[in-house]
């Protein structure tokens, strides 16, 4: 086995792992941002007086 090719293969493996971690980090940031936005939208849509009283006529 050639030492130079082994070194190159290990470097590429490390680089691919680093890129994968960075991509997952970016995705996590995006998901957190979407979650925060969703929470804000849900908080704005809450109307506490709706549903408090129920009229049932039979």
DODOLUM-535045 format. One record per residue: residue number from 0; y negated, x, z negated of N, C-alpha, C in turn. Coordinates in steps of 0.2 Angstrom, whole numbers, plus 5000, padded with zeros to 4 digits. Example, Ala and Ser with C-alpha at 12.3 -4.5 7.8 and 13.67 -1.06 7.14 Angstrom:
2
+-----+------+------+------+------+------+------+------+------+------+
| num |  n_v |  n_u |  n_w | ca_v | ca_u | ca_w |  c_v |  c_u |  c_w |
+-----+------+------+------+------+------+------+------+------+------+
|   0 | 5028 | 5066 | 4961 | 5022 | 5062 | 4961 | 5016 | 5066 | 4961 |
|   1 | 5011 | 5064 | 4965 | 5005 | 5068 | 4964 | 5000 | 5064 | 4961 |
+-----+------+------+------+------+------+------+------+------+------+
END
This chain:
58
+-----+------+------+------+------+------+------+------+------+------+
| num |  n_v |  n_u |  n_w | ca_v | ca_u | ca_w |  c_v |  c_u |  c_w |
+-----+------+------+------+------+------+------+------+------+------+
|   0 | 5006 | 5004 | 5000 | 5000 | 5000 | 5000 | 4994 | 5004 | 5000 |
|   1 | 4989 | 5003 | 5004 | 4983 | 5007 | 5005 | 4978 | 5005 | 4999 |
|   2 | 4975 | 5010 | 4996 | 4971 | 5009 | 4990 | 4964 | 5005 | 4993 |
|   3 | 4962 | 5007 | 4998 | 4956 | 5005 | 5001 | 4956 | 4997 | 5003 |
|   4 | 4962 | 4995 | 5006 | 4963 | 4988 | 5007 | 4964 | 4984 | 5001 |
|   5 | 4967 | 4987 | 4996 | 4968 | 4983 | 4990 | 4962 | 4982 | 4986 |
|   6 | 4957 | 4987 | 4986 | 4951 | 4987 | 4983 | 4947 | 4981 | 4987 |
|   7 | 4947 | 4981 | 4993 | 4943 | 4976 | 4997 | 4946 | 4969 | 4996 |
|   8 | 4952 | 4969 | 4995 | 4955 | 4962 | 4994 | 4953 | 4960 | 4987 |
|   9 | 4953 | 4964 | 4982 | 4951 | 4962 | 4975 | 4944 | 4960 | 4975 |
|  10 | 4939 | 4964 | 4979 | 4932 | 4963 | 4979 | 4931 | 4956 | 4982 |
|  11 | 4935 | 4954 | 4987 | 4934 | 4948 | 4991 | 4936 | 4942 | 4986 |
|  12 | 4942 | 4943 | 4982 | 4944 | 4938 | 4978 | 4939 | 4937 | 4972 |
|  13 | 4936 | 4942 | 4970 | 4931 | 4942 | 4965 | 4925 | 4938 | 4967 |
|  14 | 4923 | 4940 | 4973 | 4917 | 4936 | 4977 | 4918 | 4929 | 4978 |
|  15 | 4924 | 4927 | 4980 | 4926 | 4920 | 4981 | 4926 | 4916 | 4974 |
|  16 | 4928 | 4920 | 4969 | 4928 | 4916 | 4962 | 4921 | 4915 | 4960 |
|  17 | 4917 | 4920 | 4961 | 4910 | 4920 | 4959 | 4906 | 4914 | 4963 |
|  18 | 4908 | 4914 | 4970 | 4905 | 4909 | 4974 | 4907 | 4902 | 4971 |
|  19 | 4913 | 4901 | 4970 | 4916 | 4895 | 4967 | 4913 | 4893 | 4961 |
|  20 | 4912 | 4897 | 4956 | 4908 | 4896 | 4950 | 4901 | 4894 | 4951 |
|  21 | 4898 | 4897 | 4956 | 4891 | 4895 | 4957 | 4890 | 4888 | 4960 |
|  22 | 4895 | 4886 | 4965 | 4895 | 4880 | 4968 | 4897 | 4874 | 4963 |
|  23 | 4901 | 4876 | 4958 | 4903 | 4871 | 4953 | 4897 | 4870 | 4948 |
|  24 | 4893 | 4875 | 4947 | 4887 | 4875 | 4943 | 4882 | 4870 | 4946 |
|  25 | 4881 | 4871 | 4953 | 4876 | 4867 | 4956 | 4878 | 4860 | 4956 |
|  26 | 4884 | 4859 | 4957 | 4887 | 4852 | 4957 | 4886 | 4849 | 4950 |
|  27 | 4887 | 4852 | 4945 | 4886 | 4850 | 4938 | 4879 | 4848 | 4937 |
|  28 | 4874 | 4852 | 4940 | 4867 | 4851 | 4939 | 4865 | 4844 | 4943 |
|  29 | 4868 | 4843 | 4949 | 4867 | 4837 | 4952 | 4869 | 4831 | 4949 |
|  30 | 4875 | 4832 | 4946 | 4878 | 4826 | 4943 | 4875 | 4824 | 4937 |
|  31 | 4872 | 4829 | 4933 | 4868 | 4828 | 4927 | 4862 | 4825 | 4929 |
|  32 | 4859 | 4827 | 4934 | 4852 | 4824 | 4937 | 4853 | 4816 | 4939 |
|  33 | 4859 | 4815 | 4942 | 4860 | 4808 | 4944 | 4862 | 4804 | 4938 |
|  34 | 4865 | 4807 | 4933 | 4867 | 4803 | 4927 | 4860 | 4801 | 4923 |
|  35 | 4856 | 4806 | 4923 | 4849 | 4805 | 4919 | 4846 | 4799 | 4923 |
|  36 | 4846 | 4800 | 4930 | 4842 | 4794 | 4934 | 4845 | 4788 | 4933 |
|  37 | 4852 | 4787 | 4932 | 4856 | 4781 | 4931 | 4854 | 4778 | 4925 |
|  38 | 4853 | 4782 | 4920 | 4852 | 4780 | 4913 | 4845 | 4777 | 4913 |
|  39 | 4840 | 4780 | 4916 | 4833 | 4778 | 4917 | 4833 | 4771 | 4920 |
|  40 | 4837 | 4770 | 4926 | 4837 | 4764 | 4929 | 4840 | 4759 | 4925 |
|  41 | 4845 | 4760 | 4921 | 4848 | 4755 | 4917 | 4844 | 4753 | 4911 |
|  42 | 4840 | 4758 | 4908 | 4835 | 4756 | 4903 | 4830 | 4752 | 4905 |
|  43 | 4827 | 4753 | 4912 | 4822 | 4749 | 4914 | 4824 | 4742 | 4916 |
|  44 | 4831 | 4741 | 4917 | 4833 | 4734 | 4920 | 4835 | 4730 | 4914 |
|  45 | 4835 | 4733 | 4908 | 4837 | 4729 | 4902 | 4831 | 4724 | 4900 |
|  46 | 4833 | 4718 | 4899 | 4829 | 4712 | 4897 | 4832 | 4709 | 4891 |
|  47 | 4829 | 4711 | 4885 | 4833 | 4709 | 4879 | 4833 | 4701 | 4878 |
|  48 | 4828 | 4697 | 4881 | 4828 | 4690 | 4879 | 4833 | 4686 | 4884 |
|  49 | 4835 | 4689 | 4889 | 4840 | 4686 | 4894 | 4847 | 4686 | 4890 |
|  50 | 4850 | 4680 | 4890 | 4857 | 4680 | 4888 | 4857 | 4679 | 4880 |
|  51 | 4852 | 4678 | 4877 | 4852 | 4677 | 4870 | 4853 | 4670 | 4868 |
|  52 | 4852 | 4665 | 4872 | 4853 | 4658 | 4871 | 4858 | 4655 | 4877 |
|  53 | 4862 | 4651 | 4875 | 4867 | 4648 | 4880 | 4866 | 4641 | 4879 |
|  54 | 4865 | 4638 | 4885 | 4865 | 4630 | 4885 | 4871 | 4628 | 4888 |
|  55 | 4875 | 4624 | 4884 | 4881 | 4621 | 4887 | 4881 | 4614 | 4886 |
|  56 | 4881 | 4610 | 4892 | 4881 | 4603 | 4892 | 4888 | 4600 | 4895 |
|  57 | 4891 | 4596 | 4891 | 4897 | 4593 | 4894 | 4897 | 4586 | 4896 |
+-----+------+------+------+------+------+------+------+------+------+
END
